[in-house]
Amino acid sequence: MKTKQDFPSINQKEALGKGPDGRAIRVLIVDDSMFVTKQIGQILTSEGFEVVASAADGQEGLEKYKELYPNVDLVTMDITMPRMDGVSALEKIMEFDNKACVVMISALGKQDLVKKSLLLGARNYIVKPLDRTKVLERITASIR
């Protein structure tokens, strides 16, 4: 019987979710939508990223970041959430760790909040609805 080794892949490529040391890049997903959290998680894990935790609002995201620090390499942060919005959570994460890598996720029409986030230290942003290619492009550009 033939095995996988008998069929070399012509599309062999390095997983985007691996750091220079070969270790999986660890991600915290902060979003109040279970659907979006699952969607981001699936996109990232399919490329070798490791989702270490998720949070349903900015307050919980901040607490999880502090709890997991320094074992989080990247945070995806929704802008509009209950309790604490993403911009406030970003501000508090950046106060705690000014080297944090945070990528904001926003609905269309929130350009003013995206701009504010970038000024506060967010590395990049992704606009909903999520597109797999765009998500991977923006995230890999932010961590390299």
Buried (B, 14 or more C-beta within 10 A) or exposed (E): EEEEEEEEEEEEEEEBBBBEEEEBBBBBBBBBBEEBBBBBBEBBBEBBBBBBBBBBBBBBBBBBBEEBEEEBBBBBBBBBBEEBBBBBBBBBBBEEBEEBBBBBBBEEEBEEBBEBBBEBBBBBBBBBEBEEEEBBBBBBEBBE
